[in-house]
Amino acid sequence: MSMMYFSLSTALYISWLRLPHRFSPHIHSLLRLMCRSSIMLIISFWSAMKGKALVEAQDHEIYKKVALSRAFINSYDLGKMQNLKLIFNTREGG
């Protein structure tokens, strides 16, 4: 999974900044770090909103078909916003 983060963020960074000498090397390093971190954050939030761990997201399609044939219901999937509220421990009323 980390290789996917690295590949995706590098590809987006290269396509986003095509001018190699526009910024100093320190700014390039900072921009790469920010780009990679933001992509990792987006993917982690998306997986949390779906109620899946990263390991579950990597399961094969066969497991998904078996779960659907058995009428499996993910008890951790409470809806996107409710999942995020549980992760960040934000409750109504304090």
N, C-alpha and C positions, 0 to 999 in steps of 0.2 A: 504494500500500500504506500509506503514511503517513496518507492520508486515512481509510482504514479503521481504523487504530489510533486516530486522533483521534476519529472518530465513535463507535466502540465504547466507548472509555474515557469519553467525555463522557456518553453515554447511561447507562452503568452508574453513573457518578458522580452524575448527576441522580436516578436512581431509588434510589440508595443513601442519599443525603442530601437529603431533601426539605425540611429546615428551613434556609432561607438565612441566618438571622441567629443560628444556634446557636453558631458559632465565629467567631473574629476572621478578618479577611481573610488574614492570614499563614497561619493554619492551613488555610484553604480552598485557598490556593495550594499548600501543601505536600501536602495530601491529593490534589489534582488531579494533581500531579506523580507522587506515589507510585502512584496508580491507573493513570495512563497508562504509567508505566514497568513496572509489574507486568504489564499486559496485553501490552505489547511483548515482555517477557521470556518470558511463557508462549507466545506465538505463535512466537517464535524457537526456543524449546526444542522445541516440538511439530514444527516444520518440520525441525529438526536430527535429531530422533528418527526422522522418516520418511525421512531421507536426501535431502532436497530443499533446493535453494536457493529463496529467495523468488521469483526469476524463474521457476524451473521450476513453482512452485506456481500461477503466474498463467497458465500456458499454457491454451489453449482445449481444450475437450473433443474437438475433432477430432484434435489431436495425441495425446491420450491413447488414442483409439480406434485410430489408426494404429500407435502403439507396441504396443498389445495385440495387434493383428492380425499384427504381425511377431514376436511372442513376445519382446518386449524385456524384458530383466531389468535392473533398476537395480543396477549393481555396487556402488554406494555405500550401499545399504540393507543393513546388516549386522545389523539388529535394533535396537530402541529403546535398550536399555542399552549395547550395544556402540558405537553411534554416539555416544552421550554420552561414553563413556570415551575414544573417539578425539578428540573435540573438546577435552576437558579434559586430555588426555594423562595419564590415570591408568592405569598398567599394574600388573599383579600383580607383586610382588617389587621394586617401586621404579621 
